[in-house]
Structure formats: structure tokens, C-alpha cells
């Protein structure tokens, strides 16, 4: 399964980063690395990013990489949304948002997140 790809929603292009249900932490880290490579090729404030973290597991290394990834992509992001935040992941989400100093909207479903992003 391709975890990082451009998708169209309501006529708008979104970058979908699918970190849902990974088979391992390494799979999540590989997807983050792939996302960074794609994001870094775009102009500042040009991307609408949808991240799905449903069923994602974290360890200290993964949390640190999420912080670095989020800080790295900040200059390129026009708007960002996340879906699938569990109770445990909400603690990590709060820490990442605090570190990067920008808003990342959280939604219950991918459709809600995509609808919101398409209006940004």
C-alpha cells in the first residue's frame, strides 16, 4: 500500500499521509521519510496535508520523528488536518502541536477532514 500520495477531494489536491495501522514502527518511519521527501519539493504554504493516524503505535523514536517531521513541513503547509487520534495519541498530538507552533485540526473522519481542507 502506498502510504503517501496526492488525492483529489471536491476538486482540490490534498497530500494524504497514511500512518494508519502500520505493521511496525519502521513502516511508519518510512512513510514519514517519504512524506518529507515529497513535501520538501513544494513551494512554501502550498500544501494541504491530511494525516491518518488511526491505529498507529508509537515509541519514543517515533514521537521524536513526528516532531521533526511536523517542524520540517511547517513552511510548506497551508493547512493540515489529522484523523484517528486515540486517547494516547492525543497526548502526542498535543506535544507535536506545541513544538511546531501551528494549528493542526483534528477530525473524527477522513471525509470531515478532507472537506475542511478543501475549503482552506
C-alpha positions in Angstrom: 0.0 0.0 0.0 1.3 3.4 -0.9 1.2 5.5 2.3 2.0 8.9 0.8 0.0 10.1 -2.2 -1.9 13.0 -3.7 -5.6 12.7 -3.7 -8.4 14.9 -5.1 -11.3 15.9 -2.9 -14.0 18.4 -4.1 -11.7 19.5 -6.9 -8.8 20.2 -4.5 -5.5 18.4 -4.3 -4.5 17.0 -0.9 -1.4 15.2 0.2 -2.6 12.2 2.2 -0.1 10.7 4.6 -1.4 7.4 5.7 0.1 6.2 9.0 -2.9 4.1 9.9 -2.5 0.5 11.1 1.2 0.1 10.4 2.7 -3.3 10.6 5.7 -1.9 12.5 7.2 1.4 13.8 9.7 1.1 10.9 6.8 1.2 8.4 5.6 4.5 10.0 9.0 5.9 10.0 9.5 5.0 6.3 6.2 6.7 5.4 7.3 9.9 7.3 10.6 9.9 5.4 8.7 9.5 2.1 6.4 12.4 3.0 9.3 14.7 3.9 10.9 13.9 0.5 7.7 14.9 -1.3 6.8 17.9 0.9 10.3 19.4 0.5 9.9 19.8 -3.2 6.9 22.1 -3.0 6.7 25.9 -2.6 6.1 27.4 0.8 2.5 27.5 2.1 1.3 25.4 -0.8 0.2 22.1 0.6 -3.0 20.8 2.2 -2.0 17.8 4.2 -4.3 15.1 5.6 -2.7 12.6 8.0 -4.4 9.5 9.2 -3.0 8.0 12.4 -5.8 5.5 13.1 -4.4 2.5 14.9 -0.9 3.9 14.9 1.5 2.8 17.6 4.3 5.0 18.9 7.6 4.6 20.7 10.0 7.4 21.8 11.8 7.3 18.4 8.5 7.6 16.5 7.4 10.5 18.7 10.7 12.4 18.1 10.4 11.7 14.4 6.9 13.1 14.3 8.1 16.3 16.0 10.9 16.7 13.5 8.6 15.8 10.6 6.0 18.3 11.7 8.6 21.1 12.2 10.1 20.3 8.8 6.9 20.5 6.9 5.6 23.7 8.6 6.9 26.1 6.0 5.3 24.1 3.2 1.8 23.7 4.8 -1.2 25.9 4.0 -3.4 23.8 6.2 -3.1 20.4 7.9 -5.7 18.0 9.4 -5.4 14.7 11.2 -7.8 11.9 11.8 -7.8 8.8 14.0 -6.3 10.3 17.2 -6.8 7.9 20.1 -6.7 8.9 23.7 -3.0 8.0 23.9 -2.2 9.7 20.6 -3.9 12.9 21.7 -1.1 13.4 24.2 1.5 13.0 21.4 -0.6 15.2 19.2 -0.7 18.0 21.8 3.1 17.8 22.2 3.7 18.0 18.5 1.4 20.9 18.0 3.1 22.7 20.9 6.5 22.1 19.4 5.6 23.3 15.9 3.6 26.3 16.9 0.9 25.9 14.3 -2.6 24.6 14.2 -3.4 21.0 13.1 -7.1 20.4 13.0 -8.3 17.1 14.3 -11.4 15.4 12.9 -13.2 12.1 13.6 -13.4 11.1 9.9 -11.4 11.4 6.8 -14.3 13.0 4.9 -14.7 15.7 7.6 -11.0 16.4 7.4 -10.9 16.4 3.6 -14.0 18.7 3.5 -12.3 21.2 5.8 -9.0 21.1 4.0 -10.7 21.7 0.6 -12.1 24.9 2.0 -8.8 26.3 3.1 
